[in-house]
Amino acid sequence: MDKVASFHHYFNPTLLQKPTNPTKIPPASVALGPTFSSPETQFSTFSLPYSWSALSYSGTFQFFDGLKEVHSLESVKILHARLLKMCNNWSSDSIAKTLISSYLKFGDFRAATVVFFMGFARNYVFWSSFLDELHSCGGQTCEILEVFGELYGKGVVFDRKVLTLVLKMCASFMDSWLGLQIHAYLIKKGFDLDVYLKCALMNFYGRCWDLESANQVFIESAEKEALAWNEAIMINLRNKRWENAMELFRKMQFSFAKANGSTIAKMLQGCSKVGALGEGKQIHGYVLNFALESDLSVCNSLINMYSRNNRLELATRVFDLMEDRNLSSWNSIISSYAARGYLNDAWDLLKEMESSHMKPDIVTWNCLLSGHALHGSHKAVLAIVRKMHLAGYRPNSSSVTSILQAVTELGILNFGREIHGYVIRNGLDYDVYVVTSLLDMYVKHDCLGKAQAVFNNMNNRNIVAWNTLVSGYSFKGLFEDARKLMNGMEKEGLTPDLVTWNGLISGYSMGGRSSEALALIHQIKNSGMSPNVVSWTALISGSSQNGNFRESLQFFRQMQQEGIRPNSVTISSLIRNCGGLSLLQKGKEIHCFSIKNGSTEDVFVATALIDMYSKSGNLGAAYEVFKRIENRTLASWNCLMMGLAIYGHGKEVVSLFEEMLGAGIQPDAITFTAVLSGCKNSGLVDKGWEYFDGMSSDYTIIPTIEHYSCMVDLLGKAGYLDEAWDFIQSMPLKPDATIWGALLGSCHIHKNIQLAEIAAKKLFELEPYNSANYVLMMNLYAMSDRWEDVEHIKDLMRDLGVKNGQVWSWIQIDQIIHIFSAEENHPDEGEIYFELYHLVSEMKKLGYKPDVNCVYQNIDDSEKEKVLLGHTEKLAITYGLIKSRSDTPIRVIKNTRICPDCHTAAKYMSLVKNREIFLKDGSRFHHFSEGKCSCNDCW
């Protein structure tokens, strides 16, 4: 009703009313008359001849000479009135333009508009300049419409060009009722719609009413000119009706009308958004047929279309064939390479761009920022910011969003706070994406108080902001607060969507409350929504992260029963489950599923496969997956290096690290954990020192307790126990259980009781209920025949209530997992021991001698040998030799560190039976083959 009221305000009588005595008022009598306050007298005061060209040259000269005396609105009106008396040969264009500028200068927008309507409304160029001048002087678009209404009310009849312009203004100003009544007037008067008027009507309906009405105007047109076809396609594209637009484009070709460059560019943008590569190629053919390749906007859209459809080579070909390139062309190709992760190529293109005398702008830098942030090169993002600053560019809202993403991933909250200050100082907090990124940063840094403050200060809270905070509280286990936020959403008129619920599901699942997470999925169904792949993936991945691998596989089966197709994240979680359980066969099945699903091209799936194959004893398959990754991320390099490290392939880890540096990938803290682990498991002491020292000096990475633990382990296992002790004493961090555990393990290897007792004392304080530390000391005392000390340790454990942890080994045969432990006998135990006795006899012929020092019981050696036969890993390997085919490797998982005797026995077993044996113990992998182990006895 407000719109109707405003329409009546400036239409009297209304447009649909026929004037009592319609007469065509001479434009001169209206346009060149001074503006009076009373509307009733404005159009009747002056009545002069119609012609604008009746003013003589001398009159024109006198008019411009008179402008020198114009110092106020009143003087403009006086000059205007004087001008009206000069009726012979006057130059309308220059005079009218000067009058318009004068009226605008002194704030009489209505008079300026009247002069314009009666003099220049038929000229589109003058129309654009008039609109700009009006706005620059403080005028409003609605005032133009008001004057138009008044002129109609006085009986002025305008032609098609004027009505076309007014309809365009109605569309721009979203004045739906005025445009509708103009259309009614056109129908009533039987106007013959020319192509410009048709396009204006279609545009008006498409913006102010509905797409169907706009299409109906086009359908009812007797003649469909090229301009109308283009307008119809553009309107459908603006309304995201891609299929309609494509169908119109096809019909347009059959009508022999030609699409213009703007339409082609927009069509290609549509192909980019919906992934329509085939249609995009057809449009490319159209471009070539009609020689539109010289249109820069078309070529730039082709580059983006091919890039978005993962055909970067075609995007590059288009770019290379361009004769002329503008800034947008360079930005398009740089963005394409950066978005796809080819970051070095993107930098090369930037250098080529600068050598072509084309200066990068803020868009160029933002393309590089977003590309590096998207593909995990977060430190490079900060380097780019510095380069931007040196180039004279200040980060805008788009830049800040990428910077905050990098800050969040790098965990540098202090710098994030500085960015927050920059946002406030530069007024960028209006941008909802910037504020949501700030919110995300504080949530992920566990600063929920700051996140809540940012949220409270948001003017326009979108659902993304609400969901971010709900997820933050949920991940922290503050489920009551998360629920309160959901209630707050509803009070503000926002209905929690699937993202809201999925955040809760993820929080419950990651918090080990999977049954409640599953209940939320049922609650989603009851609310009328359908849980999607993200809902189930949140449940699966949360269970996986808590080590509940079997439970997560059960959830996957439920997900399939619901008919939900897994995505790459689901598959990554499932693959990691198999790695956690060392279920190689199940992992292979999921690998096959991912190939059929087309998910193996996803770098996260590929990285998960590397991890799974490494942990499941198939390092060769892990390396094959790695080789096939086109765009390797830092995570994929780290994953393979860690896989090589746990197998004891230290030299290969070092080689791979150097190869990674050569590929332009910068290492992070995880990289150095993998490298130092490779060195410690292979006894590469000098290399270990080199990389440890280079962390801070060459890569500005501060070593963590994990890196110090690797160095203690490296020095200790290599026999440098005194150096390890000195290293612990000089380290800047307080030693934790991992440090003392590494030292105790090394003392156990080298039988250094003195340092072992120091390490054990610290461990008994830090981990009083970890039975593994007590067992190691008992072993060490037993090897030195210090049985009283063994009994003392047992008494200490008894007093504290510490029990020996269950020791088990398992092997999978024909999809069945067979577990061997001291607490439970295997059903085929008789067959296993019979084969094991025979096998040990064969091994002794080749030089095997049971290491009775591995038994810390005070019994004679023959009894100790019998105890050694009952070690779970020996039983599992023997069962594998009995039940599996002779051409398949044996794969055994043990939950604790393998003892020296079993390690030696496994080497002999591989030699006697000519079988490969993969054994994963509590800390690493051992690959036994032809009497040797991959660890080279450095374990």
N, C-alpha and C positions, 0 to 999 in steps of 0.2 A: 504493500500500500504506500510505503514511503516513496518508491520509485514513481508510482502513479501521481502522487501528490507533487513531486518535483517536476514532473512533466507538465502538469497543469499550471505550475507556477510560471513557466516561460512560454506556454502555448495558450494564447487567448485570441481567437477561438482555437480549439485543438486542431491538429493536423487533419483529422478525418472529417472535420466540418467544412463544408463548402462556404467560402466567403459570400456575403450577401450580394455584392456587386464586384466580382473579380475583375480587376484591371491590372494590366502590367505596368507597374509604376516605373517611370524612367529612372534608371540607376543614378543619373546625375543628381536627381532631386533628393535621393536618399543618401547616397554615398558621400556626396560632397557637401552635405548640410551639416552645420555644427550641431553638437549634441546638447539637447536641452534636458532638463530634469523630468519633464512631464512626457511620458510615452505617447499620450494621446495627440500631442502637437508635433512630435518629432518628424513625422513623415509628410506633414501638410504645410509646413512653414515655407519651404522653397519648392517651386515648380518650374523647372528649367528645361530647355531642350534636351533630348536624349543623348546626342552625340558627345562622346568624351574627347573627340579630336577637334573641337571647335575653338580652341584657344590659340591665339596667334603666338608667333615666336616672341614678340615683344611682351605679350601677356605672361608667357612662361618666364621670360627674363625678369619681369617685374615681380613675379611670384617668388622666384629664388632669391631675388634681391630683398624681398620683404621678409624672408626667413631670418635675415640678420637681426630683425627687430623682435623676433619671437623669444620671449623670456618666461612665459607662463602659459598655462592651459588656456586662459582667456584670450591671450594674444594669438594662439593657434586658431581658436574659433573665429576671431575677427578676420584673420588672414583667409581662413576657409570661406567665410561669408563674402569677403571681397572678391575672392577667386570666382565664386559662383556668378558674379555679374559679368565676368569676361566670357563671352560665349563663342569666340571665334578662334578655331584652329589651336587648341591647346593639347599639349602632349600628356596623355593620361598616365602612362606608365611611371615616368619620373615624378610627376606631381603627386600621384596617389601614393607611391612608395614613400615619398617624403612626408606626406600627411600622416600615413600610418606610423612611421617612426616618431613623428612629433607627438602624436596622441599617446603612443606607448611611453614615450619619454616622460610625459607629465601624468601618467597613470590613468588616462581615460581609455581603458581597454575596450569598452563597449563601442566607442566611436571608431577606434582603430579597426575593430572587427567588422563594423558596418561598411566602412570604406573598403576593406579587403573583400568582403563578400560581393560587393557590387562591382568591384574592379578587377580582382585577380583570382577569384575562386576557381576559374577554369584552367589556371596554370599550376601544374603540380609542383614545379620548381619553386614558384613564389609561395605556394602553400607551405612547403617545408621550411623555408626561411622565415616566413611569418610566424609559424608555430614556435620556432627556436627563439625568435626575437620576443615574442609574447612571454614565453616562460622566463627568459633572461631578465625581463622587466618585472617579474613577479605575477604575471597573469596566470589564470587557471583555465584548463581545457573546458571546464563546465560553463565558463562565461561565453565561450564561442557558441556552445549549444543553446544557451539562453538567447543570444542575439539572433541565432538562426530561427528559434521559435517565434520571436517577436516579429521578424521579417515575414515569416509565413502568416502570422496573425494579421499583418497589415495588407496581405494579399499579394506579396511579392512571389512571383513564380520563378523557380530556379530550374536550370536544365540538368541533364544527366550527370555532368561532371561535378556539379556542386553537390548533388545528392550522393554521388559516389564518395566524395570526400567526407561528407557528414556521416555516412554509414561506416566508413573506416574509423571515424572518430568515436562513434557509438561502440564499435567493437573494442577499440583501445580503452575507452572509458567505462566499458561494461554497462552501458546504458541500454538495457534490453528492451525497455518499453518504447523508447523513442525510435529505435531501429525498426521495431515491429510495426509501428504506426506509419513509418515512412514506406515500408513494404506494402502496407494496406493502401496507402495513398497511390502508390505506383500502379497497383492492380486496378484501383477504382478509376484512375485517369487513363488507363490503357496504355501506359508507357511501353515503348518498345525497348526492352533491356539490351543495351550494348554489352560487350564482353567485360568492360570495366565495372559496370553496375552489377552484373551477374557475380563477378568475383567478389565485389564488396559485400553483396548480400550473403554469399556462401561463407565468407570470412566472419561476418557478423553472427550468423546462426551457429557456426562452429565454435565461436568463442563465448557467446552469450546465452545460447539455448542448448541445442543438442546436435550431435553429428548427423542424425537421421534427417533433420530439417535441412541442414546444409547440403547433404547429398541429394535431397529431393529437389532443391533449386537447380542443381546440376542436371539431374535426370529429366526434369521438365523443360530444359532449354531445347529449343528447336534446333539451333545451331551450336555446336560445341567447338569453339575455337581452341587453339593450342593453349592460350592463356588460361582458359577455363579448366582444361584438363590438368594443367600444372597446379592451379589453385585447389582443385578437388583432391589431388594426390597429397598436397601439402597439409590440407586440413585433416585428412585421415591419419597422416603421420603424426601430426601434433596431438591427436587424440589417441595415439598408440594403437590404431587399428591397422597393424602391419599387413594383414592378409587382404583387407579392402584396398589398401594403397597399391599392393602388388598387382591385384586384379585390374585396377584402374590403369596401371602402367601398361599392362599387356593390351588392354582394349584400346588404349591411346595409340599404340603402335599400329594397330589395325586401322585406325581412323586417319593415319598418315599425319597426325599432329606430332610436333617435335617437343620433347622435354627440354626444359632449359637447365642451365648448370646448377642452379639452386635446388631444383627438384631432384636432379641426379645425386647431388651431394647428400641431401636429406634421405633419399632412398638407401644410399650406401650406409649412412649412419644407422638406419633401421636394420639393415643386414648385420651390422656389427653387434647391435644390441640383442637380436634374437638368434644369432649364430647361423644365419642363412647364407652359407658360403656358396652354394649352387646358384642361388638367385643373384648374389653379389657378382659372381663371374659372368652371368648373363648381362647384367647391367654394364660390366666392364666391356663386354663385346659391343653393347650399344654405344658406349663412349667412343670406342675405336671406329665404329661404322660412321658415326656422325662427327668425327674429328673434334671431339670435345676434350681431348687430352691436354690441350693448351690451357684449359680452365684450371687454375691452381686449386680452387676449392674442391673440385672434382678429384683431382689427383691426391690431395691430402686426405680426402675421405676414403679413397681407394686404399691408401697406405694403412689407415686405421682399420678398415674393414678386414683386410687380409691379416693384419696383426692380431685383431681380436678373435679371428677364426683360426689362430695357430698356424698361419701360413706366412711366416716371417720372410721366407725366401721370395715370395711373390710381392710382398710389401717392398722389399729391397729392390726388386726389379723395376717396380713402378717408379720408385724414387730415383734410381739410376738413369731411367729413360727421360726424366723430366728435363726439359731444356732450361726452364726458368724455375727457380725455387725461392719462395719467400720464407719469412721467419716461421710461419705456421708449418711449412713443409719440413723444415729441419726439426722443429719440435715434435712433429708427428712421428718421424722415423726414430729420433732419439727416445721418445716415449715408448715406442714399440719395442726397441731392444731392451730398454731398462725394465719395462713391465714383464718381459719374458725371461728376465734374469741374465741376459747377456750384457753384463755391466761393463766389462772391458771394452766391448764393441761400442757401447753407448758413449764411453769417454773418447774413443777414437773418432766417433762421429762429431763429438763436440769440438775436437781439435780441427777436424776437417771443415767444420762450420766456421770457425774463427779464421781459418786460413782463406776462406772464401769471402772474407770481409763482411761476414754476417755476425752481428754482436748478439750473444745469448741474452734473453730477457728473463724475467722472474718465472715464466712458464717453463723455460728450459731447465732452470735450476730445480723447480718443483718436480719435473719429470724424473730427474736424477735422484732427488730425495726420496720420492715415493717408491721408485724401483729398488733402491738399496734397502729401504725400510721393509718392503714387501718380501725381499729375498734374504733377510737376516743379516745384511751387512750394516749392522747398527752403528758400529764405530765410524764407518765411512760416512754415515749420515752427518755426524758431528763435524767431520772434516769438510764436507760439502758446505755446511753452514758457514764455516770460516772462509771458504773460497768465495761464497756469495757475498759475504761482508766486504772482502777485499775488492770484489767487482763492483761494489757500490749498491748492492741490493739488500733491502731489509726484508726479513721473512714476513709473508702475509699469512692469512688464515690457513691456506692449503699447506704452506711450508711448516707451520707450527704443528699441524696435525701429524705430519710425518716425523717431525723432531720428537714430539711427545711419545710416539710409538717406539722410537729408538731408545729414548730415555727410560721408558717403562721396561723394555726388554733388557737393557744394560743394568738396571737397578740403581741408577745414579739419581736418587731422589733430590739431592741438593741442587743439582743442575735443573731438575724438573721444576723446583720451586722458583728458580730464576726465570725460567720460561713462563711460569704462571705470572710473575711480576711483569714481564714484558707484555704478556697478553693484556693485563689490566691497564698498563701505561699507554698502550697503543690502541685501546678500544676494540680489541679483537674478541672480547667476551660476548659480543652480540652473536657470534657464529656458534650455532648449536653443536657443530662437529668439533670445534675447538674445545668447548666446555665439556662435551662428553668425553673427549680424549683426556682432559685434565682429571675428570672423574675416574676414568679407567686407570690412570696412572696412580692416583692416591689409593684406589681400591687394591690394586695389585702390589702396592708397597705396604699393605696392611695399615694404612692411615685412614681408617674409616671415619674418624672425627673430621679430618680435613675434607674427605670426600663428601660427607654429609653437609659441611659448610658450603662447599661449591654447589652442591645440589640445591640447598636452601636459597642461594643467591641467584639461581637461574630464573630468568624472566619467562622463558618458554620451555617448559620441561616436556620433551618428547618422550615417547615410550622407550627409546633407546637409553635415555638417562635413567629412567625408573628401573629398567631391567639391569643396567650396570650395577646400580646400588643394591638391588635385590640379590644379584649374584654375589656381590662382595660380602654381604652379611651371611649368605648361605654358605659360601666357601670357608668362612671363619667359624662356621658351626653355630652362628647366632640366628637360629631358625625362627625364634619368636619375633625378632626385629624384622626379619625378612617378611614374615607374614603380616606384620603391622604395615609395612610399606605397601604390600599388595592391597591391603584395605584402603590405604591412602590413595592409591591409584584409582580405585573404584569411586571414592568420594569426589575426586576431581574429574570424573566422567570418562576415565580410561579403563578399558577392560583388559585384564592381564591376558597376554597372548601366549603362544607356544614358547616363545623365547623366555618369557617370565617363568613359566612352569619348568622349562628345561634347565634354567639356572638353579632352581630348587632341587631338581632331580640330581643334577651333577653334585651339588653340595652334600646332599644326603649320602649319595653313593661314595663320594670321595671320603666322607667322614666315617665310612664303615657301616652305614645304616642302610644297606641295600634293600632290606625288606620294606622300609618306609619309602625308599625311592621307587620301588615297584608299585607300592600303594598309590603314589602320586600319578603314575601312568594310568591307573584305573580311574583316579579322580579326574584326570583330563577328559577321559571318555565320558564320564558322567556330566561334565560341564558342557558337552555338546561339541567338543573339538576332538580331533584324531591325533594321537601321538605320532610324530614323524620320525624320520631316521635319526635326527639329532637327539630326540628323547631317548631312544634305545641306545644310541651310541654313548650318551652321557652315563647311562646305567652300566654299560659294558666297560667303558674305559675307567670309570671310577672304581669298579670292582677289581679291574686289572691292576690299577695303581696300588691297591691295598693288598695285592698278592693273592687275591681270590680268583685265580685263573680258571679253575673249573667252574665256578659260579658264573663267571662272565661268559664262558662257552655255553652254559645252560640258557643264559639270557639271550644269546645269539639265536639259539634254536627257537626260543619263544618269539623273537622278532621275525624270524622267517615264517613261523606259523601265522603271524598277524599279516603276512603279505607285504612287509616293509623291505624294500630293497636296500642293502647296505651301501654306504658311500665309501670314499677313500679313507676317511677318518675311522669308520667302523672297522674296515679291513686292516688298517694299521694297528688298531688295538688288538684285534684277534690274532694277528701275526705275532705281536709282542707277547701275547698270552702263551703261544706255542713256544716262543723262545724262553719264557720264564719257566715253563714246564719241560723244556727240551723235547717237545713232541715233534720230532722232525717230520714224521709221516703226515700228521695233521697239518703242520705248517706247509708241506708241499701241496696238500689238497686245497688249502686256502690260497696258495700261490696260483694254482691252476684256476681257481674261481676268479681271482683278481685279473688274470689274463683274459678270461672270457668276458669279464665285466669291463675291461678296458681301463683298469685302475693302475696297472703297473707303470704307466707313464707318469703317474703322480710321484713326485720326488719323495714325499713322506711315506708312501707305501713302499717304494724301493728301499728307503732307509730302514724301514721296519723289517723288510725281507733280509737285508744285510745282517741286522741284529739277530734275527731269528736263526738264520743259517749258521752264524758264528757261534751262538749259544747252544745250538743243537749238534755241533760237531761236524759241520760240512762247510769248512772255510772256503773250499774251491767254489761252491755254489754262491757263497756270499760275494766272492770276488767277481764272478760272472755277472751278477746283478749290478754290482758297482760299475763295471765297464760299460754297461748298457745305458746308464743314466746320462742323458744329454746335458742337463744343466745341474751339475753337482753342487749341492749346498755344503756349507761348513759341517752340518750335522752328518751328512753322508760320508764325508772324509773322516770325521771323528769316529763314526761307528765302525768303519772298516779298520782304522788304526787300533781301536780298542779290541776288535776281534783278533787281529794279528798279535796284539800284546798278550792276551790271555792264553794264546797258544805258544808263547815264548819266541815268536818270530821278531825279535828286537831289531835286527838289521833291516827287515822288510818294513817295519814301522818307521824307522828313520828315513828310508828311501821314499816311502809314501808321503811323509811329512815334507820332504824337500820338493817332491812333485807338486804337492798342494801349494806351496809357496810360489813355485814357478807358474801355477795357473792363476795367480793373483788373489788367492784366498788368504785372508789374514787369520791366524790362529786365535783361539780364545783359551780360557782356563781349562776347559774340558780337553782341548787338543793336547795341552801339556801334561794332563793327567794320563792320557793315552800314551804319549811319547815316553814319559818317565816310567810308566808301567811296563812298556816294552823293554826299556833299558834294564829295569830291575829283574825282569823275568829271563833276561838273557845275559846278565852279568856285564853289561856295557857301562862300566863305571865312569870312564872318561867322557863318553857321550852324554851320560846322565848329568854330570857336572856342567858340561857345556850348555845343555838346554836349560837346566835349572838357573844358571847364572844369566842366560840370555832372556829369560822371561821378563824381568824388570828392565834390563838395560836395552834390549832390542825391541821389545814389544809392549813395554809399559804395563805389563800384567803383574799384579802383586801376588806372589805365591800364597796359597791357602794352606790350611792344615793338611789337606789331602796331598798336596805336593811335597810338603815336608815329610809326611809319612812314607811316600814313595822313596825319597832319598835315604831315609833311615833304613828302609827295607833293602834298597840297592846296596848300601854300604855294608849292612849287616850280613846279607846273604853272600856277598863277595868275600867275607871274612874280615872286613875292616871294622871290627866291633868297637875298638877304641875311638876311631874316627866317627863312628855312628854316635857314640856316647858324647863326644865333644860337640858334634853337630846339634844334638838335643840340648845341650847346655847353652849353646850360643843362639839358638833360634829365637826370633822376636815374639813368637806366639807361645802360649802356655801349652805344654804337651798334653794331649788327651789320650784316650784309651787306644786309638789307632796307632799313635806313636809308640807307646809302651808295648802294645801288642806286636808291632813289627820288630821291636828290639828283642822281645821274649822269643819270638819265632826264630830269629837269627841265632840267639844263644842256644836254642834247642838243637839247631842244625850243627853248630860248632862246639856244643857241649861246654859252654862257658857258664858255669853255675853261679859265679860271683855276680856278673851283670844280670843274669836271669833272675836272681833273687831280688835285686833292686827293682827290675821291671815288674816282677810279679807282685811285689809289695804295693807298687803304685796301682797296678790293675785291680788288686783285691780291694783297694779303697774306692777306685772309680767304678768298677763293675763287680761288686761283691757277690752277685748271683749268676755270673757267667761261668758255667762249669768248665768251658774250654780252657780257661787260664789255669785252673787247678789241675786239669788232666795233663797239660803240657809240663807243668812242674813235676808232677808225679812221674811222668815219663823220663824226664831229665834225671831225677833222683834215682829212678830204677836203673837207668843205664850206668849209673855210677855206683850201683849196689848200696845206696843209702836208704835202706828200707825203713829205718826209723823216721826219716824225713817224709817218706811216702805215707807212713801211718799218721804222721802229724798233719799232713795235708788232708787226709781222709777225715781225721777228727775235726779239723777246721771246717770242712764242708758239712759234716754232720751237725756241728754246733749252729751253723748259719742256716741249715735246712736246704743246702744246695744239693741238688741231685744231678747225676750225670744225664746230660741230654740224650735223647734217643738217637742212636746211630743207625742209619739205614742207607741202602743202595737199591736202585731199581733199574730195570731194563724192560723195554717194550718189545714183545714178540707177537706178531700177527694181531696188532691192534689191542693186545692185552698187556697191561702193565703188571710186572711181577716185582714185588717188594721183598727185600731181604733185610731182616733185622734180628738182633739178639733176643728180642722179646717174643718173636713168633716164628715158628718153623714153616718152611715152605713145603707144600704137598709132595714135591719131587726131591725132597732132601736126600734120600738114599741114593738116587741116581746121580745127583750132583756130587756128593762126597766120593762116590765110587770113581767118577770121571776125574775129580780133582786129585785124588791119591795117585791115580795112574799118570796124570799130567805132571805132578810134582816129581814123580820118579823120573820121567823123561827130562824134566828141567834140570834135575841134579846131575844127570849125565853130561849136560852142557856147561855145568859150573855153578848152578844156582845153589846158594847156601842161605837157609832161612835166617833172618836177622832177629834173633831172640831178644835183642835189646828193646824191641818194640813192644814187648810184653812187660808191664810194670807190676806183675805179680811175683811174689817170692816163692817160686816153684822151680823144679829142675828144668833143664833145657829141653828135654824130650816132651815134657808137658807143655812148655811154651810153644813148641812147634805145632802141637795139636791146637792150641789157642789161635795161632796164626792162621790155621786152615779155616777157622770160622769167621774170619773177617769178611764183612758183607760184600766188599767190592770183588774179592776172589770168587765168592759164590755166584754173584751176578754175572761176572765174565764167563765163568765155567758154564753156567746155564745158557748163556748166549751161544757159546761154542757148540753145545749139544743141540739146541733147538733151531738155530738159524742156518740158512744156506751157507755153504763154504765160501761163496763169492761175495758175501755181504759183510760190511764192517760191523764190529760189535760196539754198541753205544751204551755206556753205563753212566748213571748220575749218582753221585754220593754227596750227602749233606755236610760232611766234615772233610778236613784235610786228609789226603791219602797218606798212609804211613810208609816209611822207607821200604819195609819188606814187601808190601803190596805193590809199590812202584817198581821194585826190582822184579818181582814175580810177573807183573804184567808185561815187562819187556821180554822175559823168557817165553811167556805164553804166545806172544806175537811171533816169536821166532820158531817155536815148536810147531804151531798150527798154521804158520804162514798167513796170519790174519791181521788186518788192521783193527786196532782197539782204540776207541775214543772214550776217555774217562774225564768227566767233569766233576771236580771236587769242590770244596767250599770256597776256593779262591781262584781257580784257574782251570784250563783245559790241558789234558795230556793226550798226545797222539802217539800211540805205540805202533811201531812198524819195524819188522826185521830186527828185533832186539834192541831198538833204540827208541828214545822218547824225544818229542819235539822240544821239551824244556831243557835238554842237554844237562839233566841232573841239577839244574839251577832252579830249585823250587822251595 
